[in-house]
Amino acid sequence: MRLITPLLATLAIASALATPVHADPYKWCAVYGGFGNTRESCYYMTLGQCQASVSGLGGFCKPSPWYDGKPVRTPEDGPPRRSRRS
């Protein structure tokens, strides 16, 4: 028991500190199908987009497990700006 407690504490801390390499701008996932044959598509920025995609197909929307809420920079945004020193 003395070995398990520190191991579990270390595992909990490591999983809490783990972050994705790239932030994901897609906040919603559409889940389609049923009866053990489900598919997920996590490419929706708004709940409305996701709901429109599953409308009439019998699916539902859920929050994406990969979305972290951080702003995302794309190559089209250009290089990051450096702060000027006075």
Residue pairs with C-beta under 8 A, 6 or more apart in sequence:
19 68
20 66
20 68
22 72
23 68
23 70
23 71
23 72
24 42
24 64
24 66
24 67
24 68
24 72
25 45
25 67
25 72
26 42
26 43
26 44
26 45
26 64
26 66
26 67
27 44
27 45
27 46
27 47
27 63
27 64
27 67
28 42
28 44
28 45
28 46
28 47
28 49
28 50
28 61
28 62
28 63
28 64
29 40
29 41
29 42
29 44
29 50
29 61
29 62
29 63
29 64
29 65
30 40
30 41
30 42
30 44
30 50
30 53
30 54
30 59
30 60
30 61
31 38
31 39
31 40
31 54
31 59
31 60
31 61
31 62
32 38
32 39
32 40
32 41
32 54
32 57
32 58
32 59
33 39
33 59
34 58
41 53
42 64
42 66
44 50
44 53
44 61
47 61
50 61
51 61
53 59
54 60
54 61
73 80
